[in-house]
Amino acid sequence: MEFTGDDLRRLRIKSGVNQSKLAERLKVDRKTIRNWETGLSQPTTNQFFKICLICNINALLLVTRLASRKSSSTPIDTEDLTEL
């Protein structure tokens, strides 16, 4: 399973959370969020689950979709990920 920067950006935007707000809630610098979204680094597993909480995303459903996609360059289906 690979959670890419594009995945994070798409989910964050769809959830209406900007980089600054996400950084504030995760207690990281906004540059960290930018680095994740550009692929320079990745969030830890703990941060991944916090991102799901902040963006109101069903983590189990997201992990399932990430694991089942053919390629990390294929966008994940973001529909219904907020159903908890």
MDAnalysis code that builds the backbone (N, CA, C; Angstrom):
import MDAnalysis as mda
import numpy as np

u = mda.Universe.empty(252, n_residues=84, atom_resindex=np.repeat(np.arange(84), 3), trajectory=True)
u.add_TopologyAttr("name", ["N", "CA", "C"] * 84)
u.add_TopologyAttr("resid", np.arange(1, 85))
u.add_TopologyAttr("resname", ["MET", "GLU", "PHE", "THR", "GLY", "ASP", "ASP", "LEU", "ARG", "ARG", "LEU", "ARG", "ILE", "LYS", "SER", "GLY", "VAL", "ASN", "GLN", "SER", "LYS", "LEU", "ALA", "GLU", "ARG", "LEU", "LYS", "VAL", "ASP", "ARG", "LYS", "THR", "ILE", "ARG", "ASN", "TRP", "GLU", "THR", "GLY", "LEU", "SER", "GLN", "PRO", "THR", "THR", "ASN", "GLN", "PHE", "PHE", "LYS", "ILE", "CYS", "LEU", "ILE", "CYS", "ASN", "ILE", "ASN", "ALA", "LEU", "LEU", "LEU", "VAL", "THR", "ARG", "LEU", "ALA", "SER", "ARG", "LYS", "SER", "SER", "SER", "THR", "PRO", "ILE", "ASP", "THR", "GLU", "ASP", "LEU", "THR", "GLU", "LEU"])
u.atoms.positions = np.array([
    [0.843, -1.175, 0.000],
    [0.000, 0.000, 0.000],
    [0.888, 1.239, 0.000],
    [0.587, 2.144, -0.896],
    [1.340, 3.398, -0.937],
    [0.370, 4.576, -0.907],
    [0.566, 5.437, 0.070],
    [-0.210, 6.659, 0.218],
    [0.647, 7.782, -0.344],
    [0.306, 8.264, -1.530],
    [1.137, 9.245, -2.221],
    [0.769, 10.675, -1.829],
    [1.637, 11.583, -2.218],
    [1.370, 13.000, -2.006],
    [0.122, 13.455, -2.732],
    [-0.093, 12.911, -3.928],
    [-1.308, 13.248, -4.681],
    [-2.550, 12.770, -3.938],
    [-2.457, 11.574, -3.325],
    [-3.584, 11.063, -2.536],
    [-3.900, 12.034, -1.400],
    [-2.871, 12.429, -0.682],
    [-3.062, 13.338, 0.444],
    [-3.682, 14.652, -0.025],
    [-3.140, 15.227, -1.074],
    [-3.649, 16.505, -1.579],
    [-5.120, 16.395, -1.970],
    [-5.460, 15.356, -2.714],
    [-6.845, 15.185, -3.171],
    [-7.801, 15.021, -1.989],
    [-7.409, 14.207, -1.013],
    [-8.275, 13.978, 0.144],
    [-8.390, 15.227, 1.011],
    [-7.288, 15.922, 1.186],
    [-7.291, 17.137, 1.998],
    [-8.202, 18.190, 1.369],
    [-8.059, 18.400, 0.074],
    [-8.868, 19.401, -0.625],
    [-10.339, 18.998, -0.622],
    [-10.617, 17.727, -0.893],
    [-12.004, 17.251, -0.902],
    [-12.658, 17.446, 0.466],
    [-11.859, 17.338, 1.519],
    [-12.374, 17.498, 2.877],
    [-12.462, 18.957, 3.305],
    [-11.926, 19.866, 2.482],
    [-11.989, 21.281, 2.801],
    [-10.984, 21.723, 3.854],
    [-9.891, 20.981, 3.972],
    [-8.855, 21.306, 4.952],
    [-7.651, 21.860, 4.196],
    [-7.191, 23.057, 4.574],
    [-6.022, 23.609, 3.888],
    [-4.737, 23.108, 4.563],
    [-3.611, 23.336, 3.911],
    [-2.333, 22.864, 4.431],
    [-2.035, 23.425, 5.811],
    [-2.311, 24.698, 6.012],
    [-2.028, 25.336, 7.300],
    [-2.831, 24.710, 8.427],
    [-4.104, 24.467, 8.181],
    [-4.967, 23.874, 9.204],
    [-4.532, 22.438, 9.509],
    [-4.191, 21.691, 8.477],
    [-3.737, 20.319, 8.692],
    [-2.442, 20.311, 9.496],
    [-1.530, 21.191, 9.140],
    [-0.255, 21.285, 9.860],
    [-0.495, 21.641, 11.326],
    [-1.366, 22.596, 11.557],
    [-1.674, 23.022, 12.931],
    [-2.234, 21.859, 13.750],
    [-3.175, 21.133, 13.167],
    [-3.815, 20.015, 13.882],
    [-2.844, 18.861, 14.128],
    [-1.881, 18.674, 13.208],
    [-0.898, 17.594, 13.365],
    [0.321, 18.029, 14.184],
    [0.364, 19.335, 14.490],
    [1.499, 19.903, 15.220],
    [2.814, 19.718, 14.456],
    [2.736, 20.026, 13.142],
    [3.914, 20.032, 12.277],
    [3.929, 21.353, 11.517],
    [5.040, 21.647, 10.896],
    [5.166, 22.850, 10.081],
    [4.418, 22.651, 8.755],
    [3.889, 23.748, 8.196],
    [3.191, 23.650, 6.904],
    [4.119, 23.105, 5.826],
    [5.412, 23.387, 5.947],
    [6.392, 22.871, 4.992],
    [6.393, 21.335, 4.996],
    [6.140, 20.745, 6.139],
    [6.059, 19.287, 6.231],
    [4.922, 18.760, 5.364],
    [3.773, 19.403, 5.434],
    [2.622, 19.004, 4.612],
    [2.981, 19.141, 3.136],
    [3.610, 20.257, 2.780],
    [4.026, 20.480, 1.388],
    [4.998, 19.384, 0.947],
    [5.937, 19.018, 1.816],
    [6.887, 17.953, 1.481],
    [6.187, 16.615, 1.273],
    [5.182, 16.332, 2.089],
    [4.420, 15.097, 1.891],
    [3.699, 15.131, 0.552],
    [3.083, 16.252, 0.244],
    [2.291, 16.354, -0.980],
    [3.152, 16.365, -2.244],
    [4.392, 16.768, -2.131],
    [5.280, 16.757, -3.298],
    [6.125, 15.485, -3.362],
    [5.961, 14.610, -2.389],
    [6.666, 13.333, -2.406],
    [8.072, 13.368, -1.842],
    [8.457, 14.470, -1.209],
    [9.794, 14.553, -0.621],
    [9.905, 13.726, 0.655],
    [8.794, 13.535, 1.328],
    [8.756, 12.707, 2.533],
    [7.339, 12.164, 2.669],
    [7.127, 11.317, 3.675],
    [5.806, 10.736, 3.894],
    [5.439, 10.815, 5.363],
    [4.133, 10.892, 5.635],
    [3.713, 10.883, 7.033],
    [3.966, 9.512, 7.658],
    [4.141, 9.507, 8.956],
    [4.258, 8.229, 9.664],
    [2.891, 7.554, 9.674],
    [2.861, 6.316, 10.085],
    [1.585, 5.603, 10.190],
    [0.657, 6.325, 11.154],
    [1.190, 6.765, 12.277],
    [0.389, 7.495, 13.254],
    [-0.165, 8.776, 12.637],
    [0.656, 9.502, 11.902],
    [0.205, 10.737, 11.251],
    [-0.851, 10.432, 10.191],
    [-0.687, 9.329, 9.476],
    [-1.669, 8.919, 8.467],
    [-3.053, 8.789, 9.108],
    [-3.114, 8.094, 10.247],
    [-4.406, 7.904, 10.906],
    [-4.946, 9.211, 11.480],
    [-4.077, 10.096, 11.935],
    [-4.520, 11.414, 12.400],
    [-5.064, 12.231, 11.237],
    [-4.432, 12.124, 10.073],
    [-4.932, 12.819, 8.877],
    [-6.341, 12.337, 8.563],
    [-6.555, 11.036, 8.641],
    [-7.897, 10.489, 8.395],
    [-8.914, 11.076, 9.368],
    [-8.546, 11.173, 10.635],
    [-9.459, 11.753, 11.632],
    [-9.743, 13.220, 11.333],
    [-8.695, 13.980, 11.055],
    [-8.839, 15.411, 10.789],
    [-9.699, 15.657, 9.550],
    [-9.516, 14.840, 8.526],
    [-10.251, 15.009, 7.272],
    [-11.565, 14.229, 7.245],
    [-11.909, 13.609, 8.386],
    [-13.154, 12.848, 8.496],
    [-13.235, 11.742, 7.444],
    [-12.168, 10.957, 7.360],
    [-12.071, 9.885, 6.371],
    [-12.061, 8.543, 7.076],
    [-12.794, 7.604, 6.542],
    [-12.815, 6.248, 7.068],
    [-11.481, 5.585, 6.711],
    [-10.600, 5.435, 7.689],
    [-9.241, 4.928, 7.456],
    [-9.254, 3.506, 6.897],
    [-10.127, 2.650, 7.390],
    [-10.176, 1.266, 6.914],
    [-10.556, 1.216, 5.439],
    [-11.538, 2.005, 5.063],
    [-11.949, 2.050, 3.659],
    [-10.831, 2.618, 2.788],
    [-10.152, 3.653, 3.264],
    [-9.044, 4.237, 2.513],
    [-7.910, 3.225, 2.332],
    [-7.536, 2.541, 3.388],
    [-6.463, 1.540, 3.310],
    [-6.846, 0.437, 2.333],
    [-8.088, 0.020, 2.356],
    [-8.566, -1.013, 1.428],
    [-8.440, -0.550, -0.018],
    [-8.832, 0.686, -0.274],
    [-8.739, 1.225, -1.640],
    [-7.281, 1.403, -2.078],
    [-6.435, 1.844, -1.160],
    [-5.016, 1.997, -1.493],
    [-4.392, 0.645, -1.821],
    [-4.740, -0.375, -1.056],
    [-4.164, -1.705, -1.252],
    [-4.652, -2.374, -2.532],
    [-5.849, -2.019, -2.977],
    [-6.414, -2.701, -4.141],
    [-6.142, -2.010, -5.472],
    [-5.567, -0.833, -5.454],
    [-5.326, -0.175, -6.737],
    [-4.103, -0.782, -7.426],
    [-4.115, -0.713, -8.724],
    [-3.084, -1.347, -9.547],
    [-1.736, -0.646, -9.456],
    [-1.750, 0.690, -9.396],
    [-0.522, 1.470, -9.432],
    [-0.687, 2.712, -8.560],
    [0.414, 3.150, -7.959],
    [0.333, 4.352, -7.128],
    [0.052, 5.602, -7.958],
    [0.210, 5.509, -9.272],
    [-0.098, 6.653, -10.130],
    [-1.587, 6.704, -10.491],
    [-2.332, 5.658, -10.134],
    [-3.769, 5.635, -10.365],
    [-4.465, 6.337, -9.209],
    [-5.241, 7.384, -9.493],
    [-5.935, 8.074, -8.404],
    [-6.916, 7.139, -7.694],
    [-6.999, 7.281, -6.387],
    [-7.970, 6.474, -5.647],
    [-9.344, 7.101, -5.771],
    [-10.361, 6.276, -5.630],
    [-11.733, 6.749, -5.636],
    [-12.004, 7.393, -4.282],
    [-12.269, 8.682, -4.273],
    [-12.473, 9.397, -3.012],
    [-13.944, 9.474, -2.603],
    [-14.820, 8.904, -3.405],
    [-16.249, 8.926, -3.076],
    [-16.529, 8.054, -1.856],
    [-17.380, 8.538, -1.002],
    [-17.872, 7.815, 0.170],
    [-16.788, 7.469, 1.198],
    [-15.638, 8.108, 1.140],
    [-14.598, 7.835, 2.150],
    [-14.916, 8.486, 3.480],
    [-15.876, 9.407, 3.493],
    [-16.198, 10.088, 4.729],
    [-17.307, 9.381, 5.505],
    [-17.815, 8.294, 4.968],
    [-18.847, 7.547, 5.693],
    [-18.184, 6.739, 6.791],
    [-18.468, 7.092, 8.027],
    [-17.855, 6.411, 9.179],
    [-18.755, 5.357, 9.740],
])
